[in-house]
Amino acid sequence: MYQNKITLMPQDILEKEFKIDTRGYRLREVDQFLDTIIGDYEQFLNIINNLEKEKSDLLAEIVNLKQELRNSRLNMEVANTSTNNGEVTNVDILRRLSQLEKMVYNMSDKKDNN
C-alpha cells in the first residue's frame, strides 16, 4: 500500500555509492550513519506491515459485530412481536426460521473459512 509512496527502500540505501572528493566525508562515519538509517527503515516497514494486518483484522471484526448486532435486533423484534400479541403467527414463525437459517449458514461459512 505504501510502496509507491516510499522513495527509498533499505536495499537502495545499502547499495548507494557516493563519489569521493578530496575534501569528502569520512566514509566510515557515512557508512555507520547509513546503517542506522537502514535499520530504521526496516523497523518502519515492519511497523507499517503489522499495523496494516491489525487494521484488516479489526475491520473483519467490525463486520462480524455488525452482523451480530443485526441478528440481535431481529431476534429482539421477533420476541417483542410475539410477547406483545400473546399469539405466535405464521409471520413470527417464518421470521424465526429465517433468522435461524442465517445464523446456521453464517456459522458454517465461518467454519469453512477456517
N, C-alpha and C positions, 0 to 999 in steps of 0.2 A: 504494500500500500504506500509506503513512504519511499520506496526505492527510486522513484522518478524525481523525488524532491531532494534527495541527498546527493550532493555532488561528489564527495569523496567517500570511498569505502576504505576499510583498514588496509586492504591489499594495495590500493592506489598510493596510500601514504608510505607504505613499506617500500614500494618499488620506485618511488620518486628519486630522481638523480638531479643534483644541482651542479651547475658549472662552478669550478673552483677558480677564484680570483686571487691575486697576490695579497690582497687585503681582506680575504674572505673570513667567514666564521670558522670557529673550531669545529671540525667535523664530529668529534666525539660528543660535544655539547648538543649539536644539532641532532645527532642520532638518538641521544638519550631523550631529548625533548619529543622527537617524533615517535619514539617507542611509547612514551607516556600518552601521546595523542591517540595512537593506535589502540592502546588498552582502553582508553575512554570510549572510543568509537565502538569497540566490541561490546563494552558494557551497555552503551546506549542502545545498540541494536538488540541485545538480549532483553533489555528492559522493554523496549517497544514491542518485541515479539510476545513477551509474557503478558503485557497489557492488552494486546490485540486478542490473545487467546482468552484472557479473563473477560474481556468485553463481549466476545461471542458467546461464552458460557452464560454470562449474565443476561444477555438478550434472549437466549434459549429458555432460561429460567423464567423470564418475564412472560414469554409466550405461554409457557405451561401454567403459570399462576393466573394469567388472564383467562385461560380455558377453564381452570378450576373455579374461578370466580363466576364465570358464565354458568357453569354447571350448578354451582351452589345457588345462584339466583333463581335458576329454573326450578330446582328442587324446592326452594322456599315458596315460589309462586304456586307450584303444584300442591304443596302441603297446605298453603293458605286457602286455595280454592276448595280443597277437599274438606277442610275443617269448617270453613265459613258456611257452606251449604248443608253440611251434615250428610250429604249424599256423594257417592262416587259415581261420576258419569262416565260414559264411553270416552269423552274427550280427555278426562283425567287419566283414564287407563292408557289411552294412546300416548299422551304426553309422558307418562312414566315409562312406558315401553320404549319410546323414542329416546328418552334420556338414558335409560339403561343400555340400549344399543350403542349409543355414543360412547358411554363410559367403557363398555366392554371392548369395542373396536379400538378406542384410543389406547387402552392398556395393552391390547395385543399388538398394536403398531409399535408401541414403545419397546415391548419385549423383542419384537422382530428387529428393531434398530440396534439393540444391544447385542 
